[in-house]
Amino acid sequence: MSPIGRRRLIQALAAVASPLPSRAWAVTGAQPVAISYQRSSAVMLALQTNPDLATRFNAAMAHIGLVPHWYQFTHFQDAMISDSIQIQGDSADAVPIFAQAANAPLTYLAQESPSPAAEALIVHATDGIDAIAGLRGKRVAVARGSGCHYLLVRVLRDAGLAPGDVHIAFLEPPQASAAFAQKSVDGWAIWDPFLAVTQARMPVRVLCDGHGVTDYYRFYMIDNTFAAAHPQAAGVMYTTLREASDWLRAHPDDGARLLSPVWGNMPQEIVRTIIGRRSLRVEAITLAALTAQQRIADEFTRLGLVAGRVDISRMPVWRAP
């Protein structure tokens, strides 16, 4: 399928779950701006659910003639490639790489500083596996093309193992969660909130997290055409994301109370664990983050997950004027 055909298919599938606005923002008058997020988008959810933050954000957008519309995506890569979304975020580190490989017209807007403890490789605490080398011949679940896929390949290599030395089961988190609970897999490379939920439900051993291996940045992006048509929008989004980030880090208990019902009435102590492991610090894009992205992209090329080399430096970076 051609890139254009694939994009149209993705837009059609996304529209089934959540109808998206057309490019109505290209006309005069009050214009809707479509903002994507996912269930793990803690800062964006705080911005939506905290009444004071939401009121200020909506007022700031209205001041420049825009009306925010929020759309939750389960498969966030679909949102990244869809040209019906104007502001993208926040996505985990691997997702923008596939968006760039698909030539999505996006600009890096902001990042969350590293949260390496928010993803980990776990095993059952009772299985006697206490080192990465102990995974030889074992079955390990991971979402294909995720940041945890990169984590798994890296730690296996550091332990002297090739990917073929373990049986990698490519499973999305809901399926991997069930397989791990049933002991159909011996290990699981996974991120929060699935990591924290699993740790609360059963005895697990963390063989490693991202420290020293992968930084686990999260990124916010903006559509290039939209950014050119509405140059003030990026600044408003960046400023209000910083405000939501500051509030959430300063009020983790209040944040847990707000996010618990949004996350399916997840127990607040688990939400608090997730908040505690995420930096939740929104900041300008750094060279260190882009360098980390390039390492993941190069690994994905070696694994055949993307065709050819993805040059991270080709995606524009927004800077405050």
C-alpha positions, -999 to +999 in steps of 0.1 A: +000+000+000+013+035-008+020+059+020-010+080+009-033+049+009-020+038+042-026+073+057-062+073+044-068+039+058-055+049+092-076+080+092-107+060+084-100+035+112-094+063+137-126+080+127-146+048+135-135+051+171-135+089+175-147+111+147-120+137+139-125+172+126-115+180+091-091+208+083-118+233+094-090+253+111-080+265+076-110+288+074-116+321+092-134+324+126-132+301+156-112+270+145-110+236+161-076+222+169-074+185+173-051+172+201-043+136+205-034+118+237-033+083+251-042+068+285-006+071+297-005+108+288-004+120+325+004+156+319-022+161+291-048+143+313-040+167+342-044+196+318-078+183+308-091+172+342-078+200+365-105+227+362-081+256+368-056+244+342-083+235+317-099+270+321-066+288+315-057+266+286-091+270+269-090+308+274-054+310+260-065+291+229-096+311+225-075+343+226-057+331+194-090+319+178-087+282+185-110+257+202-093+225+216-108+191+208-092+161+225-090+126+210-077+095+227-059+070+206-051+034+216-026+028+188-008+061+190+012+056+158-021+060+140-025+095+155+010+104+146+005+096+109-030+110+106-031+145+092-064+152+110-045+158+142-027+191+147-010+186+181+004+152+190+014+140+224+026+127+245+042+097+228+068+074+240+103+075+225+099+049+198+067+062+182+081+094+165+107+072+148+080+053+129+062+086+122+094+099+106+099+067+086+064+074+072+073+110+064+047+124+087+049+163+085+057+169+122+078+192+144+092+183+178+074+206+202+086+195+237+098+165+256+094+150+291+128+146+307+140+110+311+120+084+331+142+053+329+125+036+359+091+037+341+099+007+319+115-026+329+122-063+321+103-084+347+101-121+355+081-141+379+096-138+414+092-175+420+109-188+388+145-185+400+156-162+372+178-135+387+199-123+358+194-115+321+215-145+312+189-167+328+165-159+300+184-181+275+158-204+260+129-187+279+099-170+264+098-132+268+069-109+258+073-074+243+054-051+221+071-051+187+087-018+178+082-003+213+108+014+234+108-018+255+117-038+224+148-017+222+154-022+259+151-060+256+174-062+226+200-040+243+201-059+276+202-093+259+232-081+239+249-067+270+244-101+286+260-119+256+227-131+242+213-126+207+175-121+202+174-156+188+187-170+221+153-163+237+118-169+223+105-134+219+067-133+218+055-101+201+024-092+221+006-059+228+003-051+265-032-065+271-023-098+256+011-099+272-005-091+306-027-121+303+001-143+291+024-132+319-003-138+345-009-173+332+028-180+330+026-185+293+057-163+291+086-162+315+095-126+311+080-093+300+095-061+289+069-034+297+063+002+307+040+019+331+011+018+338+012-019+329+044-023+349+030-008+381-003-027+378+015-060+374+038-054+403+008-047+425-011-078+414+016-105+416+051-112+429+076-102+402+113-096+400+127-066+381+158-079+362+165-044+350+149-011+342+160+016+317+188+030+338+221+028+319+203+014+288+175+037+276+163+071+289+126+067+281+118+102+269+083+112+259+076+137+231+050+163+220+047+172+184+028+197+162+017+195+126+040+216+103+012+232+083-008+240+114+022+255+131+029+277+101-008+289+100-010+294+138+025+303+150+012+313+185-004+279+191+029+261+198+038+287+224+004+284+241+006+246+241+041+246+254+034+270+282+003+253+294+020+219+293+047+233+315+021+246+339+003+212+340+037+195+345+046+218+374+013+212+391+013+175+387+049+172+401+040+195+430+007+178+438+012+140+432-016+130+456-041+154+440-029+141+406-035+105+416-070+114+427-077+131+393-061+103+372-075+073+390-110+075+375-096+084+341-075+053+343-105+030+349-106+036+387-071+024+391-062+023+428-047+057+438-016+040+453-008+025+419-013+058+402+010+074+428+036+048+419+033+056+382+035+094+389+066+088+411+085+069+384+078+094+356+097+127+355+066+145+342+089+175+336+080+191+303+109+210+288+124+221+255+138+195+231+174+187+240+203+173+220+206+144+244+170+134+237+175+136+199+207+116+203+189+089+223+162+088+195+188+082+169+202+053+188+168+037+189+162+044+153+195+028+143+187-003+163+153-005+147+170-003+113+193-032+122+162-052+134+144-045+101+116-027+118+121+004+096+134+004+060+167+023+057+181+048+081+158+073+098+177+106+103+163+121+135+178+155+127+155+159+097+125+165+119+122+202+127+124+213+164+103+242+177+120+268+198+103+295+218+107+329+200 
